[in-house]
Amino acid sequence: MAKPNYAFEKRQRDLAKKAKKEAKRQSKTGSPDHAENTDSPDPAVPTPATDVAPTDEDTAS
């Protein structure tokens, strides 16, 4: 009979506890991406396209 792997079980409990705590924190803030995307711009806003006219070097070939 195999002996139980207590370290694995403890790790699984800790991961479940951490996930539950994170879900609770996100529900309190009301924004699921609040902590993860603080440095990046809003993903819902598209980046402006740059309309640059071709130069003579681009059309020379």
Residue pairs with C-beta under 8 A, 6 or more apart in sequence:
25 35
26 32
26 34
26 35
29 35
37 43
41 47
